[in-house]
Amino acid sequence: MNSARIRWLWVLVFCLTLPAGVIISTHLARRSFERVKLRGQTIRVKGYAERDIVSDLARWRAGIVVRDEELASGYRKLESQRAELLQLLASNGFPSEQVGIAPVSISNLYERTKEGDRTDKVIGHRLTQYFAISSEDVASVARVARTSSDLIRSGIHLDADSPEYLYTKLESLKLEMLNEASANARERANQLVSHTAPALGPLRSASQGVFQITPRFSTEVSNYGINDTSSMEKTIKAVVTMEYALPEE
């Protein structure tokens, strides 16, 4: 066989095998690319947990404010009004030994000009005394706060705060809810990949969101978290973000 015919034979073989080689190499390259792309791929999900709670501790603070030209007569008024307040507290189950009583605070009242500027002339005194109760009997504290308006109607200047309703087992409850939220996140992740992968890979990262403690049925949310103390019945919500690796093919 002469050299010209040999060259034409190799050209024919090359032409016949080139398409098959291109197809095979393309397939291998694509599979290699898919594996590289899948390696390190993750899925990120959020998990939620929610509980309804009832406050087991309540606090209330109120102050009596008296103004009088004479310090002595002002103090006598304060004593009389303090007795009325302590009687109200006692009638609702809070005897005086269970009441926090702050010292009397005294400040001077000064005469003012027509323009509203304060002068150095003392024209009276302001006497203030604060009282506080704290109890696991949440309903009684709420009742005291409501009935304190009777003192205002009788002429007593009462500087009263709104009651604070707290839950003392909050820290242990938060740990339980984080576990629940984590389990919820894994369940969500499993559902998302159930049709494409046999199982999740290992956990890559986890982060805790802020807790939202809101009045019952409230939809309020804050990026910094909420800790409501205005209502007896509350809802606490927890959220976590979990990132799982996806299994390689």
PECOR-V121836 format. One record per pair of residues at least 12 apart in sequence whose C-alpha atoms are under 10 Angstrom apart, sorted by the first residue. I is the first residue (numbers start at 1). J is the second residue. D is the distance in Angstrom with one decimal. If there is no record, write none. Layout:
i=<I:I>
j=<J:J>
d=<D:D>
This chain:
i=<34:34:35:35:36:37:38:38:38:38:38:39:39:39:39:39:40:40:40:40:40:40:41:41:41:41:41:41:42:42:42:42:42:42:42:42:42:42:43:43:43:43:43:43:43:43:43:43:43:43:43:44:44:44:44:44:44:44:44:44:44:44:44:44:45:45:45:45:45:45:45:45:45:45:45:45:45:45:46:46:46:46:46:46:46:46:46:46:46:46:46:46:46:46:47:47:47:47:47:47:47:47:47:47:47:47:47:47:47:47:47:47:47:48:48:48:48:48:48:48:48:48:48:48:48:48:48:48:49:49:49:49:49:49:49:49:49:49:49:49:49:49:49:49:50:50:50:50:50:50:50:50:50:50:50:51:51:51:51:51:51:51:51:51:52:52:52:52:52:52:52:52:52:52:53:53:53:53:53:53:53:53:53:53:53:53:54:54:54:54:54:54:54:54:54:54:55:55:55:55:55:55:55:55:55:55:55:55:55:55:55:56:56:56:56:56:56:56:56:56:56:56:56:57:57:57:57:57:57:57:57:57:57:57:57:57:58:58:58:58:58:58:58:58:58:58:58:58:58:58:58:58:58:58:59:59:59:59:59:59:59:59:59:59:59:59:59:59:59:59:59:60:60:60:60:60:60:60:60:60:60:60:60:60:60:60:61:61:61:61:61:61:61:61:61:61:61:61:61:61:61:62:62:62:62:62:62:62:62:62:62:62:62:62:62:63:63:63:63:63:63:63:63:63:63:63:63:63:63:63:64:64:64:64:64:64:64:64:64:64:64:64:64:64:64:64:65:65:65:65:65:65:65:65:65:65:65:65:65:65:65:66:66:66:66:66:66:66:66:66:66:66:67:67:67:67:67:67:67:67:67:67:68:68:68:68:68:68:68:69:69:69:69:69:69:69:70:70:70:70:71:71:71:71:71:71:72:74:74:74:74:75:75:75:75:75:75:77:77:78:78:78:78:78:79:80:81:81:81:81:81:81:82:82:82:82:82:83:84:84:84:85:85:85:85:85:85:86:86:88:88:88:88:88:89:89:89:89:89:89:89:89:90:91:92:92:92:92:92:93:93:93:93:94:94:94:94:94:94:96:96:98:98:98:98:99:99:99:99:100:100:100:100:100:101:101:101:101:101:102:102:102:102:102:103:103:103:103:104:104:104:104:105:105:105:105:105:106:106:106:106:106:107:107:107:107:107:108:108:108:108:108:108:108:109:109:109:109:109:109:110:110:110:110:111:111:128:128:128:129:129:130:130:130:131:132:132:133:134:134:134:136:136:136:136:138:138:138:138:138:139:141:141:141:142:142:142:142:142:143:144:145:145:145:145:146:146:148:162:162:163:163:163:163:164:164:164:164:164:165:165:165:165:165:165:165:166:166:166:166:166:166:166:166:167:167:167:167:170:173:174:174:174:174:175:177:177:177:177:177:177:178:178:178:178:178:178:178:179:179:180:180:180:181:181:181:181:181:181:181:182:182:182:182:182:182:182:182:183:183:184:184:185:185:185:185:185:186:186:186:186:186:186:189:189:189:190:193:196:197:197:197:197:198:198:199:199:199:200:200:200:200:201:201:201:201:201:201:202:202:202:202:202:203:203:203:203:203:204:204:204:204:205:205:205:205:205:206:206:206:206:206:207:207:207:207:207:208:208:208:208:208:209:209:209:209:209:209:209:209:210:210:210:210:210:210:210:210:210:211:211:211:211:211:211:211:211:211:211:212:212:212:212:212:212:212:212:212:212:212:213:213:213:213:213:213:213:213:213:213:214:214:214:214:214:214:214:214:214:214:214:215:215:215:215:215:215:215:215:215:215:216:216:216:216:216:216:217:217:217:218:218:219:221:225:225>
j=<248:249:248:249:248:248:245:246:247:248:249:245:246:247:248:249:204:244:245:246:247:248:201:244:245:246:247:248:200:201:202:203:204:243:244:245:246:247:189:190:192:193:200:201:203:204:242:243:244:245:246:185:186:188:189:203:204:205:206:241:242:243:244:245:182:184:185:186:187:188:189:192:206:240:241:242:243:244:181:182:184:185:186:188:189:206:207:208:209:239:240:241:242:243:178:179:180:181:182:183:184:185:186:187:188:189:208:209:238:239:240:241:242:177:178:179:180:181:182:183:184:185:209:237:238:239:240:241:174:176:177:178:179:180:181:182:183:184:185:236:237:238:239:240:177:180:181:211:212:213:235:236:237:238:239:173:174:177:213:234:235:236:237:238:213:214:215:216:217:233:234:235:236:237:167:169:170:173:213:215:216:232:233:234:235:236:138:165:166:167:216:231:232:233:234:235:136:137:138:139:164:165:166:167:168:169:229:231:232:233:234:135:136:137:138:139:165:166:167:168:169:232:233:134:135:136:137:138:139:141:164:165:166:167:168:232:133:134:135:136:137:138:139:140:141:142:163:164:165:166:167:229:230:232:132:133:134:135:136:137:138:141:142:145:161:162:163:164:165:166:229:131:132:133:134:135:141:142:144:145:160:161:162:163:164:165:99:100:101:130:131:132:133:134:145:159:160:161:162:163:164:85:129:130:131:132:133:145:148:158:159:160:161:162:163:82:85:101:102:104:128:129:130:131:132:157:158:159:160:161:78:79:81:82:85:104:127:128:129:130:131:156:157:158:159:160:77:78:81:104:105:106:126:127:128:129:130:156:157:158:159:78:81:106:125:126:127:128:129:156:157:158:106:107:108:109:124:125:126:127:128:157:108:109:123:124:125:126:127:108:109:122:123:124:125:126:123:124:125:126:106:108:124:125:126:127:125:124:125:126:127:104:106:125:126:127:128:127:156:104:127:128:129:156:129:156:151:154:155:156:157:158:101:129:130:131:156:96:151:154:156:131:148:150:151:156:158:99:131:144:147:148:150:151:133:140:141:143:144:145:147:148:144:144:140:141:143:144:147:137:140:141:144:133:134:135:140:141:144:131:133:132:133:134:135:131:132:133:134:130:131:132:133:134:129:130:131:132:133:128:129:130:131:132:128:129:130:131:127:128:129:130:126:127:128:129:130:125:126:127:128:129:124:125:126:127:128:121:122:123:124:125:126:127:121:122:123:124:125:126:122:123:124:125:123:124:157:158:159:158:159:158:159:160:160:160:161:163:163:164:165:165:166:167:168:163:164:165:166:232:232:163:164:165:162:163:164:165:232:163:163:160:161:162:163:162:163:160:229:230:229:230:231:232:228:229:230:231:232:228:229:230:231:232:233:234:227:228:229:230:231:232:233:234:229:232:233:234:236:236:211:236:237:238:238:211:236:237:238:239:240:208:209:211:237:238:239:240:238:240:238:239:240:208:237:238:239:240:241:242:206:207:208:238:239:240:241:242:240:242:239:240:239:240:241:242:243:200:203:241:242:243:244:242:243:244:244:246:246:246:247:248:249:246:247:245:246:247:244:245:246:247:243:244:245:246:247:248:243:244:245:246:247:242:243:244:245:246:242:243:244:245:241:242:243:244:245:240:241:242:243:244:239:240:241:242:243:238:239:240:241:242:223:224:225:237:238:239:240:241:222:223:224:225:226:237:238:239:240:223:224:225:226:227:236:237:238:239:240:224:225:226:227:228:234:235:236:237:238:239:225:226:227:228:229:234:235:236:237:238:226:227:228:229:230:231:233:234:235:236:237:227:228:229:230:231:232:233:234:235:236:231:232:233:234:235:236:233:234:235:234:235:235:237:237:238>
d=<9.9:9.0:7.3:7.0:9.4:9.7:9.8:7.8:8.2:6.2:7.7:8.9:8.1:8.1:6.0:8.7:9.9:9.9:6.7:7.5:8.8:8.4:9.9:8.7:6.1:5.8:8.4:8.6:9.3:8.5:9.6:9.2:8.0:6.5:5.4:4.3:5.3:8.9:7.3:10.0:8.9:8.8:9.0:9.6:9.7:9.4:8.3:5.6:5.4:6.4:6.8:9.0:9.8:9.8:7.6:10.0:9.4:9.0:9.4:7.0:5.7:4.3:6.4:8.9:9.9:9.5:6.0:7.9:9.6:7.0:6.3:9.3:9.8:8.4:5.8:5.5:6.5:8.5:8.2:8.4:8.1:5.4:8.8:8.0:8.8:9.7:9.5:9.8:9.5:6.7:5.6:4.5:6.3:8.8:9.0:9.8:8.2:4.7:5.8:7.3:4.9:3.8:7.6:8.5:7.5:9.3:9.8:9.9:8.2:5.6:5.3:6.4:7.6:8.5:8.5:9.9:7.4:4.5:7.7:8.8:6.2:7.1:9.9:7.3:5.8:4.7:6.7:9.2:9.9:9.3:5.8:7.4:8.7:5.8:4.8:8.7:9.3:7.6:9.7:8.4:5.8:5.2:6.6:9.0:7.3:8.8:8.6:10.0:9.5:9.8:7.0:5.8:4.5:6.4:9.0:9.1:10.0:8.1:9.6:8.6:5.7:5.4:6.7:9.0:9.5:9.8:9.5:7.4:9.6:7.4:5.9:4.4:6.4:8.9:7.9:10.0:9.5:9.9:9.5:9.7:8.7:8.4:6.0:5.4:6.0:7.3:9.7:8.9:8.5:7.2:9.6:8.9:5.7:4.6:6.2:8.6:8.7:9.8:7.3:10.0:9.5:5.7:5.1:4.7:7.9:9.6:8.9:8.0:5.0:6.3:7.6:8.5:5.5:7.5:6.5:9.7:7.6:6.3:5.3:6.7:8.7:8.3:9.9:7.2:5.7:4.4:7.0:5.8:9.6:9.2:8.3:6.0:5.2:6.2:7.0:9.1:8.2:5.7:5.6:6.3:7.3:5.2:8.4:9.0:6.3:7.9:6.7:5.5:4.6:6.0:8.7:9.1:10.0:8.6:7.3:5.7:4.4:6.7:9.0:9.9:8.3:7.0:8.9:9.8:9.6:8.9:5.7:5.1:6.7:8.2:9.8:8.4:5.7:5.5:6.6:9.2:6.9:8.3:8.6:7.2:8.1:6.7:6.8:4.7:6.4:9.1:9.9:9.0:9.9:7.0:5.7:4.3:6.6:8.9:8.9:8.6:6.1:5.7:7.8:7.4:9.2:9.5:8.5:5.6:5.4:6.5:9.2:8.9:9.1:6.6:5.5:3.9:6.0:8.9:9.7:9.3:9.6:9.6:9.2:9.9:6.5:5.3:3.9:5.9:8.7:8.3:5.7:4.8:6.1:8.8:7.3:9.8:7.4:7.2:8.6:9.6:8.0:5.6:5.4:6.4:8.3:7.2:5.9:4.9:6.2:8.5:9.8:7.7:9.3:9.8:9.5:9.9:7.0:5.8:4.6:6.9:8.8:7.8:5.4:6.3:7.0:6.2:9.1:9.6:8.1:5.7:5.1:6.4:9.0:8.2:6.9:9.2:9.8:9.6:9.5:8.5:7.0:5.6:4.6:6.4:8.9:9.4:9.9:9.1:8.7:5.5:5.5:6.8:8.4:9.6:8.7:8.8:6.1:3.8:6.0:8.9:8.8:6.3:6.9:9.8:8.9:9.5:7.5:6.1:8.4:8.4:9.8:9.2:7.6:7.9:7.1:9.1:9.7:9.7:9.5:7.2:9.6:9.6:9.6:9.2:7.5:8.1:8.2:9.3:9.9:10.0:8.6:9.8:9.3:6.7:9.1:9.6:10.0:8.4:9.6:9.2:9.5:9.8:7.7:9.9:9.3:9.0:8.1:10.0:7.4:9.3:9.5:8.3:9.0:7.6:8.2:7.7:9.3:8.7:8.8:9.6:9.1:9.9:6.7:9.6:9.7:9.0:9.8:9.1:6.4:8.2:7.7:6.6:9.5:9.4:7.4:9.1:9.3:7.7:9.4:9.1:8.8:9.0:9.3:10.0:9.8:9.0:7.0:8.4:9.2:6.6:5.8:5.3:8.1:8.2:5.5:4.9:6.2:8.7:7.6:6.2:4.7:6.7:9.2:9.3:6.1:5.4:6.3:8.4:8.6:6.2:7.6:9.5:6.6:5.6:4.7:7.8:8.0:5.6:5.1:6.2:8.9:6.8:5.6:4.6:6.5:9.0:8.9:5.8:5.2:6.7:8.7:9.6:6.4:7.8:6.1:4.5:6.1:8.9:8.5:5.7:5.7:4.9:5.2:6.7:4.5:5.5:7.1:8.7:5.9:8.8:9.8:9.6:9.2:9.9:9.6:9.5:8.5:9.0:9.4:9.9:10.0:9.8:9.7:9.3:10.0:9.8:9.5:9.8:9.8:9.6:9.6:7.6:9.3:7.9:8.9:7.5:9.3:9.4:9.2:6.7:9.1:9.1:9.3:9.9:9.4:8.2:8.5:7.4:6.8:9.5:9.5:8.5:9.5:7.6:8.1:6.9:8.7:9.7:8.9:5.1:5.8:7.8:8.6:8.2:4.8:6.0:6.1:5.6:8.7:9.6:9.3:8.4:6.0:8.8:8.7:7.7:9.8:9.7:9.0:9.0:9.9:9.4:9.4:9.3:8.3:8.7:9.2:7.8:9.9:9.8:9.0:8.1:6.4:8.7:9.9:7.9:9.6:9.9:9.7:6.7:7.5:7.3:9.9:9.5:8.9:9.5:9.7:9.5:9.4:6.7:6.1:6.2:8.9:9.8:8.7:9.8:9.4:9.8:8.3:6.4:8.1:7.4:9.9:10.0:9.6:9.2:9.0:7.5:7.3:6.5:9.1:8.7:9.4:9.9:7.7:9.2:8.6:8.8:8.8:8.0:9.9:8.5:9.9:7.7:7.1:9.0:8.7:9.7:8.1:9.9:7.9:7.2:6.7:6.6:5.6:6.3:9.8:6.0:4.5:5.0:5.2:8.7:8.9:5.8:5.6:8.0:8.6:7.4:6.0:4.4:6.3:9.6:7.7:5.4:5.2:6.3:8.2:5.9:5.1:7.2:9.4:7.1:5.6:4.5:6.3:9.0:8.9:5.7:5.2:6.6:9.0:8.2:6.5:4.5:6.4:8.9:8.9:9.2:8.6:9.9:6.9:5.2:5.4:7.4:8.5:7.3:6.5:5.1:8.2:8.7:6.9:7.1:8.7:9.5:8.5:5.4:6.8:8.0:6.9:5.7:5.1:7.3:9.9:8.8:5.1:4.7:6.5:8.5:9.9:7.9:5.6:5.1:6.8:9.1:7.7:5.3:4.8:5.7:8.8:6.6:5.7:4.4:6.5:9.0:6.5:6.6:5.2:8.5:9.1:8.3:8.8:5.5:5.5:6.5:8.5:9.4:6.7:8.5:7.7:5.8:7.9:6.2:4.4:6.1:8.8:8.2:8.8:5.8:4.5:5.3:8.9:9.5:8.1:7.5:8.7:8.1:10.0:9.8:9.8:9.9>
